[in-house]
C-alpha cells in the first residue's frame, strides 16, 4: 500500500530499509505533547480566521485531546510506517474523527511543525535545567556559608599556592553556574519566536494569523522569515553550547571531588549514598557518581559536534539530514540534567574534613606570599625584592625540613635584618585567609557576604 499522506503520487510502499532509515518515530514520539499543543493552537487560529469551519475545528480539537490521552495512558500504538510523530498523531486523529482531520494540515507543513515542536521541547528542557541549576547553586551557597572559615590549600599548577577557604572554592562554582544560567537564558530568548505558519518554506496563501498562534504558544513573536524558520537549528546549537560549557564546569568539580575523597587528600567524605564499593577490594569507596558526571560531559560535547556537523553543509531550506538533530539533543540534555542532580546530591552529602584541609593548607610554604606582602607593608620593600627575600627564607626552611613559621627570628634576620617578631603573625593560614579582604577575595567575611548575596538572589 502506498503512503496514506502522499499516496497520490506514489504507487508502491517503501522498501523496508527505506522505512527503517526514514522513520523518526522511535525518538520523536517525545514530541507528542508539543505536537498536539501546536496543532490545537493552529486549528484554533484556522477557525478564528474562517479557514476551517467551527464544527470541524471543534472535532479536531476534541480528537487531539483524545489522542493526547491515549498517548499519556500508553494505549496509543505508534507506527513506524507512519514515519514520525506528526503523521502518527494525524493518522490517529483521522481514525477518531474521520476525513475532517485532513483540514488540520491546512496552511502548515511538517517542516514548520517539526521546527515548532523542537523549539517547544528545547524551551521546556531549558526551563527545567534553569530550575535545577538554581537548586544546585543554592546547595553550594549554603555549603559555602557553613564553611566560610574552613581553610584549605588553594592550588595553581596543582601545587599548593595560597590558603583559601572551602567556602570560597565552592562559590567559584556558584559563579560559573550563574553564567551558565545566563547562557541558557540567552538561548531561550533567541529561540522564543514561533515558526508555525512558515509552512514548507515559503509561507502560505491562506490568511493565517501568526501573531495569534505565537501568542497561544507563549512565544514572544512569530519568526520573520519563512525560509529561516524551517531551515535553521541554531537554537539547538546554542543550547548545546551552553550545555557543553555547563558540563565542563560540572566535570571540573567532579574531578576535584574524585581527588578530594582519595585517602591521600582526604579533604571530604561522601556517604554510601554517592559511592560504591569494590567487589574485590573491601577497603574501597569509589566516587562513581563524580566519575560519571565527569564522563558524561563527553556525550554533551558529542551532541554539540553532531548538530554542527549535520547542519554545516545544508543548503536552505529543509533537508532530511535535519531529522538527525534530535537524538543527540535528547541524550545530551538528559545527561546534563542527571549530572546537575547528581552534583547537587554530592554537594549536600559531602562532609569536609576541616582539620585535614587546614593542616594541608599550610604545607608547601603556602603563606610565602603573606610573608612577602608583610615585607612590603612593614618594611617598605619593593615587592620584587620582598619576593627575593622570601625565596631565600623558603630555601632555608626547605633545607631544614620545616615550615616558614618554624624559622627563628635570627634565621629571618640573617636574610633581612629589619624583620621583627611581628612577622610571625602573618604566617598562620587562618591569618592568611582573614587578610584577603579585597573585593572577591577569600576572607571569611567576604565569603559570608557573597554566599548571602547568592542566597538572597536565589530565594527570589
Ligand atoms: N520527521 C521529520 C524531521 O524530524 C519531520 C519533517 C519532515 N519534513 C519533510 N519535508 N520530510 O525532520
Boltz pocket constraint, residues with backbone or C-beta under 6 A from the ligand:
constraints:
  - pocket:
      binder: B
      contacts: [[A, 22], [A, 24], [A, 28], [A, 83], [A, 84], [A, 110], [A, 111], [A, 114], [A, 318], [A, 319], [A, 320], [A, 322], [A, 323]]
      max_distance: 6.0
